[in-house]
Amino acid sequence: MPTKDEILSELGLGPAWRLRDFPGLAAGSALVAREPAPSAPPPTVDPAQSEARVVRIANLDWGSFAADVDACVACGLARTRKKTVPGVGDVRAEWLFVGEAPGAEEDAKGEPFVGQAGKLLDNMLAALGMRRGEHVYIANVLKCRPPGNRTPEPGEIDACRPYLDRQVALLKPKVIVALGRSAANTLLANDATIASLRGRVHRYGGLPLVVTYHPAYLLRNLPDKEKAWEDLLFARRTLRAAADASLFSGAH
């Protein structure tokens, strides 16, 4: 029988996860500078149309969700994207993983978390006995890639938030896992560090939310893989506690 370390090595989680529970104008420039060409202004949306859009999105079902995202022109990212990235996974999932925004590979493929970061996320799921498409749904706050992978602008987040909220409402996951500081700060409306957010149960839309590192960060900082594994174990305990509480309340 293969050892634990051999199994984890096969999953690509080296250094191996330790499966244990935890408690818890530049110089020299010309005197007359040429003004930069004005950038295209972002699209303006009539408040009444914006409200109607939010109401429409709030009534989408899974059958119309992706098509509505594909047709979205609510912010300037509609002009630069290749493909929208609505999300992927089991629409009856208990786990919802949320990142910040698609990258170049995601923009090309139309699916979140592909490439090396996606492979690492898949390995992390496998270590929990899960896989993409079963019991798991993966999404981003933004459904379109910001050019050059820059930080999303507040207006872009505001334009895309109704889609994420609708995904949460449709899924009703038992636990949400925020992948990376940017996603966590956006969902929790704060600017706290990962260190201060880890190991605690937060709330988003009334649902438990746990914060951990983004897989792309872990690829650059291998020692923090162990911390991320602690976070996933904590998320699993949180999910089980929520399920037990639901059963208990349903029995009375």
N, C-alpha and C positions, 0 to 999 in steps of 0.2 A: 504493500500500500504506500502511495507517495506521501511524503511528509507535508506538513503545513507550508513550510517555506518553498517546497517544490511546486505546490499548487499555486501559491501566490506569484512565484516567479513566472510560471506559465501564463498567468493572467497579465503579465507586464507591469506588476506593481512593485518592481524593485526600485529603491530599497524596499524590502518586504514590509507590508503592514504588520503590525503586532496586534493580533486579535485579542484584545483585552477590553474590559469595560472600564469606563471612567465616570466619576461623579460629575461628575459635573464639567532820424537820418543818420546812417552809419558814418564814421569818420572818413573824411576825404571825399564825401559825396558832393555833387554839384551844388552851387549856391542856390539855384532855383530848382527845387524838386518838382518833379512831375507828379501830379496827383494820380493815385491809383484809379483804375477804371472801376466804376461802381459795379458792385455785384448785383445780380438779379434779386429783386425784393422777394421775400417769401410770399406765398399766396395769402390773400386776405380772405377771411371767412366771415360772413355775416353772422352775428350772434344767434339769430333765430335759426339759421341753417346749421350752425354748430350744435345747438341744443337738439335739433331734429336728428343730427347725425349720431349723437350720443344715444338717443332713444332708439334709433334704428339698430345700432350695434348691440345694444342691450337686449334686443329681441332676436338676434341671430341664433340659428341652430348650427350644429356641426356641418350640416350639408351645404350651408351657404357661407360659412365663416371664411374659408380660404379665398373664395371668389371675391368677397367683399374687401379683404385685405389687398388682393391683387389690383382692385380698382381704386384704391385709396390714393388721393392726391392732396391730403390735408396739410402736408408740409413739404419743404423743398427736397426732401430725400427721394420723392417720387421721380424727380428729374435725373437723378444720378444712379439709382439702383439698377442692377441687372435683373434680379428676381426678388420678389418679396419672400420673406421667411416666416410664415405664420406660426409654425410649430409642428411637432411630430410626436406620435406616441399613442398610447392606449387612452381612448376617450372615457374609459371607466377607471382611470388610474388613481391609486391612493397617494402616489408621490408626484409632485410637480416641481421640476427643477427650472429655475429662472436665471438666465444670464443677462448681460447688459444689452448687447446688440450683435447682429451678424458681422462676421469678418469677411475677408475677400473670398475664401472658399465657400462659405455659406451663401454669399451673394451670388456666386456662380451656380451653386447647386440647388438653392432654394430650401435647404434643410439646416437646422441649427446644429452646432457642435459637430462638425466634420473635421477632417484632418487629424493632426496629432493630438490636439486637445480633445477632440471628440473620441478618439481611440482610448485616451486615458479615462474619460468619463465612462465609456462603455466598460472598461476594466473595473472601475470602481463599482459600477452597478453589478457586474458579475460577482464581485467579492461579496456583495450583499445577497446574492442568489437571484438577481433580477437581470433583465436585459431590455434594451431599447425596443419599445413596441408592446411590452407586456408589463402591466402594473405601473408604468412610468410614462409621464408626459414631459417633454422638454420644449421650452420656449425661451424667448428673450423679451425684455421690456420693449425694445424697438423691433419692428418687423422688417425694417430696411437698414442697409449698411450705411453708416455715416462715412463720407469720403475720407480715405486715408485712415480709417478706423479711429477718427478723432472722437473725443468725448461728446456724447449726445447733448444737444442744446435743450434748455427747458421747454421751449415751444414744441420741439420734436417729441419729447417725453409726454407732454400734455396731449398732443395729437394722437399718440399711440396708446396711451393708458387705457382708454375704453376697450380696446381689443384685449389687453391682458386681463382686465377686470371681467370681461365676458368669458374668457377661458376659465378663469377661476370659478365663476358662477356655474358654468356648464360642468366642469370637472367635479367640483366639491371635493378636492383632495383632502386626505387626512393630514398631510404635512406638506409644506412648501419649503424648498431648500434654495436659498439665494446664493448664487455662485459668484463670489467676488464682491469687493467693497462697493463698486459702483452700483451693481444691482441691489445690494443690500441698502445702501444709502437712499436710492430711489424709492424702493418699496417702503422703507421705514421713515422716509422724509427727515433724514438727519445726515450728519457728516461724520459720524463716529468711525473709529478704526475697526478693522476686522478683529483685532485682539479684544476689544471691549465688547464686541457683539457676539463672539463665539460662546458656546456653552450655555446659552440662555434661550428660553422660548419667547419669541416675539409674536406679534399678531399682524396679519394682513387680511382685511375683510373678515375679521373674526376667526380666522383659521391660524393654527400654529405655524410659525415660520422659524427656521433654523438657518444660521449663516455659516458658510464655509468658504474656502479659497476657490478661486476660479481654476479650472484645469490648466489653462495656459500659464498661470502663475506657478503652478506646481511643477510644470515641465522645466521651469527656470530655477526652482528652489526645491530640490528633491527632499531635503530634510523635513519640509513641512507636509510631506505626504502623510506622515504619521498623525499629525494634528488633524488633517482632513479626514482621516479614517476615524479618529475620535468623534469628529463632528457627525459623520454618517451614522455611527453607532448611537450617538445621542439622538439623532433624528429618528432612528428606528425605535428607540425607546419612547420617544415622544409620540410617534404614530401609534404604537401599541397602547400607550396610556390613553390616548384619545379614543381608540377603538373600545377599550375596556370601559371608559366612562360613558360612551354611547350605549353600550350594551346594558350597563347598570341603570342608566336613566330610562332606557326603553323597557326595563323590567318592572318599573314602578309607575 
